[in-house]
Amino acid sequence: MSESPTALDQIAQLQAQIEHLKLGAINELKSKIAETRRTLAEQEAELAGLTGREVAETAPLKRTRRPSVTDEQLKPQVLAVMAADGRNGMNAKGIAEKTGHDAVRIRKFIQENPKFLKRQGSGPGTKFFLP
């Protein structure tokens, strides 16, 4: 009897070979990326030497995670900010900066509680006042 590989054995061998080739391609791309980064760093250093200016690093910005705050927790914070700095009115972004919350969260709070603050204007220039 001749022991020739079955179709399933051949498929398994081919799949293993494909997996090996994929890993090789991935490693090749990673090495190309590393080489490109080294070349870029050398060119940035050369540019900095010629211009006398430091080339800014372009690291991705990390997203700031803030703890979730209920409307009941947010109300006294907004009232305190408005009492201290809101004589001439403040927009949602200003309130957000003073309370340390995201502007989107403040806008959502104001939208869900329309009688909490007095509104004047529309759009980005909307000012809010204490009632």
Secondary structure, 3 states (H helix, E strand, C coil): CCCCCCHHHHHHHHHHHHHHHHHHHHHHHHHHHHHHHHHHHHHHHHHHHHHCCCCCCCCCCCCCCCCCCCHHHHHHHHHHHHHHHCCCCECHHHHHHHHCCCHHHHHHHHHHCCCCCEEECCHHHCEEECC
